[in-house]
């Protein structure tokens, strides 16, 4: 069941990646960063998917741009970013979007 992430407006950070074949340690670091991000002021929610080829998308949701900037500069996150560039990612793209509204549908198939 979906529930609203927050009252709009809020922000979404879309992080699209492709893992390299040599991504030893990535899963552990991703779990550590998820836990750390969820403790940051302004963090709202995160959703993530990855396919068998290594392509993935993680969307984190934040209250405001200041919270996103603070997360980007978190010392442990900076270390993980550097390891991502040198060890884990073939490529990545990051997009920051303002969510103006949200709505959805959920079937009751019981």
trRosetta pair geometry for C-beta under 8 A, 3 or more apart (Angstrom, degrees):
i j d omega theta_ij theta_ji phi_ij phi_ji
1 106 6.2 49 -132 -150 67 159
2 104 5.2 -28 83 95 154 163
2 106 6.1 -164 25 -65 96 124
4 7 7.2 45 146 -73 137 47
4 102 6.5 143 -132 79 84 126
5 10 6.8 -131 106 65 113 149
5 44 5.4 71 166 144 98 127
5 45 4.8 -109 -141 18 102 142
5 61 5.0 -50 174 145 143 171
5 99 7.8 34 62 89 133 168
5 102 6.9 71 20 15 100 168
6 10 4.6 73 74 -42 129 154
6 44 4.9 -71 -37 -137 126 142
6 45 7.7 -160 -26 -4 95 110
6 61 6.8 176 3 148 115 127
6 63 6.8 -144 -167 -99 168 70
7 10 7.6 115 78 -34 41 110
8 99 5.4 -110 -119 118 105 89
8 100 5.8 68 171 156 134 22
8 101 5.0 -154 55 -94 167 38
8 102 6.2 159 -51 -1 126 86
9 98 5.6 3 -171 179 124 98
9 99 6.0 160 -152 80 65 59
9 100 5.6 -19 -99 -111 100 42
10 44 6.2 30 178 -26 151 161
10 61 6.0 45 129 -179 127 98
10 62 6.6 177 176 85 94 40
10 63 5.8 -60 -132 -122 100 32
10 64 7.7 -81 -138 -57 63 45
10 98 7.8 167 91 -155 23 60
10 99 5.3 -9 64 52 70 112
11 61 6.9 155 85 -157 50 54
11 62 4.7 -24 68 66 103 91
11 63 7.4 0 22 79 93 15
11 64 6.7 99 -3 -132 122 12
11 65 6.4 120 -56 -71 160 59
11 67 7.9 169 47 62 126 106
11 68 6.1 -70 104 -43 148 132
11 96 6.2 -4 -175 -172 118 90
11 97 6.7 152 -157 80 67 45
11 98 5.7 -40 -100 -103 74 53
11 99 6.7 -176 -98 6 17 86
12 59 5.4 -11 -169 -170 107 105
12 60 7.3 151 -156 78 54 39
12 61 5.5 -24 -99 -100 68 72
12 62 7.8 171 -83 21 22 76
12 96 7.5 164 85 -153 49 45
12 97 4.8 -15 61 63 96 98
12 99 5.6 81 -20 -44 104 109
13 59 6.9 157 76 -155 49 51
13 60 4.8 -10 54 59 104 90
13 61 7.8 -161 17 -75 74 26
13 62 6.6 42 -16 -4 106 118
13 68 6.0 151 -62 -130 127 119
13 94 6.6 -12 -175 -166 93 96
13 95 7.4 161 -158 81 46 47
13 96 5.4 -14 -105 -102 73 74
13 97 7.9 178 -81 22 28 71
14 57 6.7 -19 -167 -164 87 101
14 58 7.9 156 -155 83 41 47
14 59 5.3 -11 -102 -103 67 86
14 93 7.9 -8 111 108 91 88
14 94 7.1 153 81 -156 55 44
14 95 4.3 -8 56 58 106 98
14 96 7.8 -163 20 -73 73 27
14 97 6.6 31 -10 0 111 115
15 57 7.1 146 78 -157 53 49
15 58 4.6 -15 62 62 107 93
15 59 7.4 -176 21 -79 73 36
15 60 7.3 26 -3 1 115 97
15 92 6.5 -11 -173 -169 82 114
15 93 7.7 167 -152 83 39 48
15 94 5.3 -3 -104 -106 72 80
16 55 7.8 -7 -173 -170 85 86
16 56 7.4 174 -151 92 46 49
16 57 5.1 -12 -102 -103 73 82
16 92 6.6 154 85 -157 52 59
16 93 4.7 -5 58 55 104 95
16 94 7.8 -165 25 -73 69 36
16 95 7.8 27 -2 2 105 102
17 55 7.3 167 91 -151 50 45
17 56 5.1 -11 62 61 92 92
17 57 7.7 170 21 -81 70 37
17 58 7.6 9 7 6 113 98
17 84 7.9 -79 -128 -166 139 119
17 89 5.3 -86 -156 -123 109 113
17 91 7.0 179 -146 92 52 54
17 92 4.4 -11 -101 -103 83 90
17 93 7.8 -164 -69 24 48 59
18 53 7.5 -35 -142 125 102 92
18 54 5.2 72 -169 113 68 101
18 55 5.1 -21 -100 -93 84 64
18 56 7.5 157 -91 17 36 72
18 89 6.7 99 68 -158 53 73
18 90 4.5 -40 94 51 104 111
18 91 5.4 30 34 46 103 82
18 92 7.7 -156 21 -72 59 56
19 23 4.5 -10 -176 -71 116 153
19 26 6.4 48 -131 -151 124 176
19 50 7.6 34 -12 -155 121 132
19 54 3.7 -122 49 -162 89 110
19 56 7.1 45 -26 0 97 117
19 88 5.9 -51 -137 174 80 79
19 89 6.5 -67 -109 -103 39 48
19 90 7.0 50 113 -3 13 90
20 23 5.6 151 65 -61 70 88
20 54 7.5 157 -9 -174 10 156
20 87 7.4 -142 44 151 133 40
20 88 6.1 -174 25 -179 97 24
20 89 6.4 61 -22 114 91 4
20 90 5.0 136 -78 -55 74 78
21 54 7.9 -92 -77 -63 47 155
22 87 7.2 -96 112 -172 95 72
23 26 4.1 -18 167 -15 100 138
23 54 7.5 162 -24 -133 149 119
23 87 7.3 116 -125 140 49 84
23 88 4.8 70 -132 -136 88 78
24 87 7.9 -82 56 173 70 119
25 28 5.6 -60 -161 43 55 113
25 29 5.9 50 148 -19 82 109
25 83 7.7 -80 108 171 125 138
25 87 7.3 -11 63 138 118 145
25 88 7.8 -109 79 -77 85 113
26 29 5.9 -66 -150 41 30 106
26 30 6.0 31 156 -23 70 108
26 87 7.8 -167 -71 116 91 105
26 88 4.7 124 -96 -128 115 129
27 30 5.6 -53 -144 34 30 113
27 31 6.5 30 156 -17 63 104
28 31 6.0 -56 -153 36 29 110
28 32 6.4 29 150 -18 64 108
29 32 5.4 -54 -147 38 35 114
29 33 6.2 33 155 -18 69 106
29 80 5.4 157 178 -129 119 107
29 83 6.7 -131 -127 90 168 144
29 88 7.9 -120 57 -56 140 156
30 33 5.8 -54 -145 38 29 109
30 34 6.4 35 154 -22 63 105
31 34 5.7 -51 -148 33 31 114
31 35 6.6 29 155 -16 63 105
32 35 5.9 -58 -153 37 30 109
32 36 6.3 25 152 -15 66 111
32 76 7.7 -112 142 163 113 127
32 80 7.6 -170 87 -86 111 135
33 36 5.5 -55 -141 42 33 111
33 37 5.9 37 158 -23 68 106
33 76 7.7 -173 -100 127 72 103
33 77 6.4 96 -133 -109 103 80
33 80 5.4 122 -77 -165 125 175
34 37 5.9 -52 -141 35 26 110
34 38 6.4 26 158 -20 61 108
34 46 6.3 -143 -137 73 93 159
34 48 8.0 -87 -94 -10 126 145
35 38 6.0 -58 -151 33 27 111
35 39 7.0 22 152 -16 60 108
36 39 5.9 -65 -159 34 34 110
36 40 7.2 46 146 -39 64 98
36 74 7.0 155 152 143 124 153
36 76 5.9 -125 -138 90 164 136
36 77 6.8 -165 112 -61 138 92
37 40 5.6 -44 -160 6 41 119
37 43 5.6 142 155 -115 73 143
37 46 6.7 72 102 -53 137 141
37 60 6.3 -78 169 -134 146 146
37 71 6.2 45 -127 -143 85 128
37 77 7.6 88 -74 -90 86 125
38 43 5.6 -162 -128 125 31 150
38 46 7.3 -94 -73 0 92 120
39 43 7.4 44 45 27 19 146
40 43 4.6 97 66 -30 87 117
40 67 6.6 124 136 -169 110 93
40 70 6.7 162 -169 105 119 110
40 71 5.2 49 -173 -89 171 97
40 74 7.0 -90 -96 -65 126 143
41 67 5.9 -133 105 -118 72 99
41 70 6.9 -3 59 87 99 156
42 62 5.1 32 143 -165 102 88
42 63 4.1 -116 -149 32 80 107
42 64 5.9 -89 -140 35 131 78
42 66 7.0 -177 -71 85 163 80
42 67 2.5 -113 98 -107 157 148
42 68 7.6 -101 120 -33 137 53
42 70 7.3 113 32 46 134 126
42 71 7.9 -120 75 -35 113 110
43 46 7.9 -24 -171 -39 107 99
43 60 7.2 -51 -140 -180 90 111
43 61 7.7 95 -169 82 54 60
43 62 6.2 -40 -105 -107 41 74
43 63 7.9 -44 -7 -9 12 90
43 67 6.8 -166 -49 171 51 129
43 71 7.4 103 -73 -79 100 134
44 61 4.1 -65 71 106 116 101
44 62 6.1 -167 3 -91 99 19
44 63 6.2 137 -50 -52 108 69
45 60 7.4 175 92 -154 46 51
45 61 4.5 13 53 41 84 122
46 58 6.6 -3 -172 -175 104 96
46 59 6.9 166 -152 88 55 50
46 60 4.6 -16 -103 -105 92 75
46 61 7.0 -155 -73 14 44 76
47 58 7.3 171 89 -152 46 52
47 59 5.1 -2 57 56 92 97
48 56 6.7 15 -175 179 90 113
48 57 7.1 -172 -143 96 54 49
48 58 4.1 -4 -106 -107 99 84
48 59 7.4 -172 -75 22 55 58
49 56 6.3 -174 97 -146 48 73
49 57 5.8 7 54 53 87 84
50 54 7.0 -23 -174 -155 107 27
50 55 6.9 169 -151 90 64 40
50 56 3.5 -22 -99 -93 86 110
50 57 7.9 177 -77 20 55 49
51 54 7.4 -37 75 25 70 21
51 55 5.2 5 39 59 105 89
51 56 7.3 -166 12 -75 62 60
54 90 7.5 79 120 6 137 119
61 99 7.5 -11 -135 -3 105 144
62 65 7.8 108 109 -81 129 23
62 67 4.6 -175 -172 92 116 122
62 68 4.9 158 70 -61 170 87
62 71 7.4 -122 -99 -3 139 140
63 67 5.4 86 49 -6 87 151
64 67 5.2 106 60 4 71 100
64 68 7.5 -131 105 -1 43 89
65 68 5.5 -53 -152 36 41 114
65 69 6.3 42 151 -20 70 104
65 96 7.5 76 -117 168 88 141
66 69 5.7 -54 -147 37 32 112
66 70 6.3 33 154 -20 65 105
67 70 5.7 -53 -147 36 30 112
67 71 6.5 32 153 -19 63 105
68 71 5.8 -55 -151 35 31 111
68 72 6.4 35 152 -23 64 105
68 96 6.4 89 177 -127 164 130
69 72 5.6 -51 -149 32 32 115
69 73 6.6 14 157 -5 64 110
70 73 6.1 -69 -150 46 30 101
70 74 6.9 56 148 -52 64 86
71 74 5.6 -25 -154 -11 38 117
71 77 6.2 89 170 -38 66 175
72 77 6.9 -133 -147 116 19 136
73 77 7.7 58 75 69 14 118
73 78 6.8 12 -156 -58 34 114
74 77 4.0 68 72 13 101 115
74 78 6.7 -170 85 -16 48 83
75 78 5.6 -49 -146 30 32 115
75 79 6.8 33 154 -18 62 101
76 79 5.7 -50 -154 33 36 113
76 80 6.6 35 149 -17 65 104
77 80 5.5 -53 -148 38 37 112
77 81 6.3 44 150 -25 67 101
78 81 5.6 -48 -148 31 32 115
78 82 6.7 32 153 -19 62 103
79 82 5.9 -54 -153 34 32 111
79 83 6.6 29 151 -15 65 106
80 83 5.7 -55 -148 39 34 110
80 84 6.3 43 151 -26 65 103
81 84 5.5 -52 -152 30 31 117
81 85 6.7 28 153 -16 63 104
82 85 5.9 -55 -153 35 33 109
82 86 6.3 7 158 0 67 113
83 86 6.1 -69 -138 50 31 96
83 87 5.1 -26 -178 28 73 122
83 88 6.4 48 134 -6 80 111
84 87 7.1 -63 -101 54 12 78
84 88 4.9 -56 -130 54 52 114
84 89 5.0 30 173 -8 83 116
84 92 6.9 10 154 -23 125 149
85 89 6.6 -27 -94 48 31 111
89 92 4.9 -27 -168 -35 154 104
99 102 6.2 3 176 -51 122 103
